[in-house]
Amino acid sequence: MRATWKGAISFGLVTIPVQLFTATEEHDIPLRQVHGKDGSRVRLRRVCEAEDVEIPYHEITKGYEAPDGSMIMLSDEDLADLPLPSKKLIDVLAFVDASTIDPLMFSKAYYVGTSDRAAAKPYALLREALTESGQIAVTKIAIRSREALAVLRVHEDTLVLQTCLWPDEVRPAAGITPEGDVTIRPQELQMARSLMDMLSQDFDLSALHDEYQEALQQVIEARLQGVEPPRDEEEAAPTGGKVIDLMAALENSVRAARESRGEPAAADGDTDAEVRTLPVPGNTRKAAAEKRAATHKKSAPAKKAAKTTTAKTAQARKATGSAAKKATASPKETGGKKTTATKTTAAKTSASRTAARKSTAASAAKTTRTAKATTTTAKTAAAKKTTRRAASA
């Protein structure tokens, strides 16, 4: 591994000669720009706008364009003579807790190694001090003619220099979070914690890999062999926003995580997530108007029926009240009339029943007489008809 920077760490009167090694690398497959018509390489050339000719690299220098459009030339000597106190030096400014630096500020990482044997003991001393205290060292360093903020921390018994953004280079997050107060129920928070614990079990970060690069490699190998590359079916893009019952979604997620680990299924009572399709933004007002109209149509018969029912109920209550008043009248108001009326009513009822029985019996007797007369007449007519036939014969 080749060193990219050499210098020294300085904190107090202690100086540690060190060198930096790039700690990370990307595995991107290099793709060239080519002409789609014939597949030839497309190359970028440095062309002078004034002369319209390609110029060699050694004739190129840096410049700053002023607000009025004029260009200020800056030579390599101007940049080399900048007063950088951190040039070839990792200057330790302070030791702070690791939580003091937001990971959002972290940039590129370098392994820190010693440049000679004499630096082994102070290197180990600084490493053990950082490990025991749980702190990191805030430093400044100049890399490639640019000063950067950095921190020194310990990673697997090795000092790591992590360059950082300056505090004013981090944008504020104002206006990005959801507006308004959001109420989180204790059940939802507990279910979310359960899901977090379930997803964290047996997690192995080293098992993760770049699936895109693997798929790209398969496509390249297929093209090299002259065959069609494998193609996966594309999933349909979502057509609209959906509102999901958060609690049900969390419960389903926990159940799916358990099943994927071969654990028993979730307890009874779990329900599927409730999904409701949101209306299209352009038709929101129209949908609302249709909804109000449908509600009005449905409510009109209901209101009419309610009015009718209310009227009938009022009449029934009025009649019931009148009957109750008559039934509960005081003895002073009714006196002996109540007993007499009761007897009279009973007598009338008995007489009516007797008259009804007599009338029914009379009707039955009349019907019987009529039937007998009809039968006799029919027999007489049949006998006369038979006699006439016999006479004729």
Secondary structure by P-SEA (a helix, b strand, c coil): ccccbbbbbbcccbbbbbcccccccccccbbbbbccccccbbbbbbcccccccccccccbbbbbbccccbbbbbcaaaaaaccccccccccccccccccccccccccbbbbbbbccccaaaaaaaaaaaaaaacbbbbbbbbcccbbbbbbbbbcccbbbbbbbccccccccccccccccbbbbcaaaaaaaaaaaaaaaccccccccccaaaaaaaaaaaaaaaccccccccccccccbbbbcaaaaaaaaaaaaaaaaacccccccccccbbbbbbccccaaaaaaaaaaaaaaaaaaaaaaaaaaaaaaaaaaaaaaaaaaaaaacccccccaaaaaaaaaaaaaaaaaaaaaaaaaaaaaaaaaaaaaaaaaaaaaaaaaaaaaaaaac
